[in-house]
Amino acid sequence: MAGKQTESESNTSNSPHLEWPKRPERRHSVNEEMPASTRGMLVAVLLFILAGSSGVYLFYVQPERQQLFGLRAALAPVAPAAAPEQTAPAVQLTPTPQSSPTPTLPPSAAPSASAAAQVTHASAPTSTAVATATPGWLTADILPLPEGKWIEVDLGRQLLTAHAGLTDVFTMTISTGSSVTAASAGKYRITEKLASRLLTGPGYYLPDVPWVMLVTPNMLFDGAYWLDTFGTPSQHGSINLRPEDAQRLFEWAEPVMPQDAASVKASSQSPGTWVIIHP
């Protein structure tokens, strides 16, 4: 034994290390252990079981599934069919004729015989005359009043009113001087118009007085730039107005002064505006 081991060891030490694969242990298969008749019987049993299960599925399970699917299909909600679009009928608008108001014609002066037969005679309305107080200054020497432009000078109220017939055009306050008194009441005309004039007298010297209109040699309208007491009489001058009021009256009254002219006189072809002075 010792000699054999030494030989194997020497062989092992002298040869390279090799590992040989191990053979699998031999196992007996079913085919070797089971006889052929037994194997045939097992195969037949398996086939019978498979055939039986297929038959059960075909005869029992499949009809139930079909019945179940049919029931589901019957119970499934049916989507409502889309309602057909309804087209609104075209409406034709027929304009309704509007009755225009029938003007009421005034009754004719001479109604027809048939209409006169149906008219009930009514008493004619009686006009009630309203008594209007006549100013005391409207005397015979003042009347008739001018139909065109005329100037009213009210000494008592210190007012001047421009008239066109019976229409008042404008009114302004004045201040009459010592040359215009109650004795000056009457009906006059403007005789001359001057763009400006020097006014002098006892105790006063007034150069370049604007918008002067002569009524008489001692009575005139002027723009009193030195005065501020309009509405009350003054000591000097004649019919004094504020300069702006004097200009308005000057441009409104007649005769019309030509452009760039310094003065103009009234004539029969271009008479001056009427002036009525009263207390």
C-alpha positions in Angstrom: 0.0 0.0 0.0 2.8 2.3 0.8 4.4 1.7 -2.5 1.2 2.3 -4.4 0.6 5.6 -2.7 4.0 6.8 -3.4 3.6 6.0 -7.1 0.4 7.8 -7.4 1.7 10.7 -5.6 4.7 10.8 -7.8 2.4 10.6 -10.8 0.4 13.4 -9.5 3.3 15.6 -8.8 4.8 15.0 -12.1 1.6 15.4 -14.3 -0.6 18.6 -14.6 -3.7 18.9 -12.4 -6.8 17.6 -14.3 -10.4 17.4 -13.0 -12.6 15.0 -14.9 -16.4 15.7 -15.0 -18.5 13.5 -12.8 -21.0 11.3 -14.5 -24.6 11.9 -13.3 -25.9 9.1 -11.2 -28.2 6.8 -13.2 -31.9 7.2 -12.2 -34.6 4.9 -13.2 -37.3 6.7 -15.4 -40.9 6.0 -15.1 -40.8 4.4 -18.5 -38.3 1.9 -17.3 -40.1 1.1 -14.1 -43.8 1.3 -15.4 -45.0 -1.4 -17.8 -46.4 -0.4 -21.2 -49.9 -1.4 -20.3 -50.0 0.8 -17.3 -48.8 3.8 -19.3 -51.5 3.2 -21.9 -54.1 3.1 -19.3 -53.0 6.4 -17.8 -52.9 8.1 -21.2 -56.5 6.9 -21.8 -57.6 8.2 -18.4 -56.1 11.6 -19.1 -57.7 11.8 -22.5 -61.1 10.8 -21.0 -60.8 13.5 -18.4 -59.9 16.1 -21.0 -62.7 15.1 -23.3 -65.2 15.2 -20.4 -64.1 18.6 -19.3 -64.4 19.9 -22.9 -67.9 18.5 -23.2 -69.0 20.0 -19.9 -67.7 23.4 -21.1 -69.5 23.1 -24.4 -72.8 21.8 -23.0 -73.0 23.8 -19.8 -70.6 26.8 -19.5 -70.8 28.1 -23.1 -74.6 28.3 -23.3 -74.7 30.1 -19.9 -72.1 32.6 -21.1 -74.0 33.2 -24.3 -77.2 33.8 -22.3 -75.3 36.1 -19.9 -73.9 38.1 -22.8 -77.4 38.4 -24.4 -78.8 39.6 -21.1 -76.1 42.2 -20.8 -76.7 43.3 -24.3 -80.4 43.6 -23.6 -79.8 45.6 -20.4 -77.2 47.9 -21.9 -78.5 51.5 -22.2 -79.4 52.4 -25.7 -78.1 55.8 -26.7 -81.0 58.0 -27.8 -81.1 58.7 -31.4 -80.2 62.2 -32.3 -83.3 64.2 -32.7 -83.6 65.7 -36.2 -82.7 69.4 -36.3 -85.8 71.5 -36.3 -85.6 74.3 -38.7 -87.6 77.3 -37.4 -90.2 78.3 -39.9 -89.3 81.5 -41.7 -91.5 84.3 -40.3 -92.5 86.9 -42.7 -93.1 90.2 -41.0 -95.9 92.0 -42.6 -95.7 95.7 -41.7 -98.8 96.8 -39.9 -100.1 100.0 -41.4 -100.1 102.8 -38.8 -102.8 105.2 -39.0 -101.5 108.7 -39.3 -103.3 111.3 -37.3 -105.9 113.0 -39.3 -105.5 116.7 -39.0 -108.6 118.4 -37.6 -109.6 121.1 -40.1 -110.9 124.3 -38.8 -114.6 124.8 -39.5 -115.2 126.5 -42.7 -116.8 129.9 -42.7 -119.8 128.6 -44.7 -120.8 125.1 -43.7 -122.8 123.0 -46.1 -126.6 122.8 -45.8 -126.5 119.2 -44.4 -123.9 120.1 -41.8 -125.8 123.2 -40.9 -128.9 121.1 -40.2 -127.0 119.0 -37.6 -125.4 121.9 -35.8 -127.1 123.1 -32.7 -127.1 126.8 -32.5 -125.0 128.0 -29.6 -124.8 131.4 -28.2 -121.8 133.3 -29.5 -119.1 134.0 -26.9 -119.1 137.5 -25.7 -115.7 139.3 -25.6 -115.0 141.0 -22.3 -113.2 144.2 -22.8 -110.3 144.6 -20.3 -109.8 148.1 -19.3 -106.2 149.2 -19.7 -105.1 152.3 -17.9 -103.8 154.9 -20.4 -100.7 156.7 -19.2 -101.3 160.3 -18.4 -98.5 161.5 -20.6 -100.3 160.2 -23.7 -101.8 163.5 -24.6 -103.2 164.9 -27.9 -99.8 166.4 -28.8 -98.1 163.1 -28.3 -100.5 160.8 -30.1 -100.4 159.0 -32.4 -97.4 157.0 -31.3 -94.8 156.4 -34.0 -95.0 153.2 -36.0 -91.3 152.8 -36.4 -88.4 153.6 -34.0 -88.9 156.0 -31.2 -87.2 156.9 -27.9 -89.1 157.3 -24.6 -87.5 159.4 -21.9 -89.3 159.0 -18.5 -88.1 161.9 -16.3 -89.9 160.6 -13.2 -88.3 157.1 -13.2 -85.0 158.3 -14.9 -85.4 155.6 -17.6 -84.9 155.5 -21.3 -86.7 152.9 -23.4 -86.1 152.3 -27.1 -89.3 151.2 -28.9 -90.0 149.7 -32.3 -93.8 150.4 -32.7 -95.4 148.9 -29.6 -92.4 146.6 -28.9 -89.8 147.5 -26.3 -86.3 147.0 -27.7 -84.1 147.9 -24.7 -84.2 150.0 -21.5 -81.4 151.8 -19.7 -81.1 154.2 -16.7 -80.3 157.8 -17.3 -79.5 161.0 -15.4 -81.1 164.1 -16.7 -79.4 167.5 -16.1 -80.8 170.9 -15.4 -81.6 171.6 -19.0 -84.2 168.9 -19.1 -87.2 169.5 -16.9 -90.9 168.7 -16.9 -91.4 171.7 -19.1 -89.4 169.9 -21.7 -92.1 167.2 -22.1 -93.2 166.8 -25.7 -92.5 165.0 -29.0 -89.2 165.7 -30.9 -86.9 164.3 -33.5 -83.2 163.7 -33.5 -81.7 166.5 -35.7 -78.0 165.7 -35.7 -75.5 163.0 -34.6 -71.9 163.7 -33.7 -69.1 161.2 -32.8 -67.9 163.5 -30.1 -68.2 167.1 -28.9 -66.9 169.7 -26.5 -69.5 170.6 -23.8 -68.9 173.7 -21.8 -71.1 175.8 -19.5 -71.1 177.6 -16.2 -68.8 175.7 -13.9 -67.9 172.8 -16.3 -65.6 172.1 -19.3 -66.0 168.6 -20.8 -63.9 167.9 -24.0 -64.5 164.9 -26.3 -67.9 163.9 -25.0 -68.8 160.8 -27.1 -72.0 159.7 -28.9 -73.8 163.0 -29.0 -77.3 163.2 -30.5 -79.0 166.7 -30.7 -82.7 167.0 -30.1 -82.8 170.8 -29.8 -79.9 173.2 -29.5 -80.1 173.0 -25.7 -81.2 169.3 -25.3 -79.1 166.3 -26.3 -78.1 162.7 -25.5 -74.4 162.1 -24.6 -72.0 159.6 -23.1 -71.4 161.1 -19.6 -68.0 159.6 -18.8 -67.7 162.0 -15.7 -70.9 160.8 -14.1 -71.7 157.8 -11.8 -75.1 158.7 -10.4 -77.3 157.2 -13.1 -80.9 156.7 -12.0 -81.1 160.1 -10.3 -81.1 163.7 -11.8 -77.8 165.6 -12.0 -76.9 169.2 -11.9 -75.2 169.6 -15.3 -75.7 168.3 -18.8 -78.8 167.2 -20.6 -79.8 163.5 -21.1 -76.8 161.7 -19.7 -76.1 158.0 -20.3 -73.3 155.7 -19.6 -70.8 155.8 -22.5 -71.6 152.2 -23.5 -75.3 152.8 -23.4 -74.9 156.0 -25.3 -73.0 154.1 -28.1 -75.7 151.5 -28.3 -78.4 154.1 -28.6 -76.3 156.1 -31.1 -75.9 153.1 -33.4 -79.6 152.1 -33.2 -81.1 155.5 -33.7 -81.5 157.3 -37.1 -80.2 158.9 -39.2 -77.5 156.3 -39.8 -74.1 158.0 -39.7 -71.8 156.9 -42.7 -68.7 155.0 -41.9 -65.6 157.2 -41.1 -67.9 160.2 -40.8 -67.7 162.5 -37.8 -71.3 163.7 -37.9 -74.5 163.4 -39.8 -77.6 165.6 -40.0 -81.2 164.4 -40.4 -83.1 165.2 -43.6 -86.4 164.6 -45.3 -84.9 161.6 -47.0 -83.3 160.4 -43.8 -85.3 161.8 -40.9 -84.2 161.4 -37.3 -85.8 159.0 -34.8 -88.7 160.3 -32.8 -88.1 161.3 -29.1 -91.0 161.5 -26.6 -90.2 163.1 -23.2 -92.7 162.9 -20.4 -92.8 163.5 -16.7 
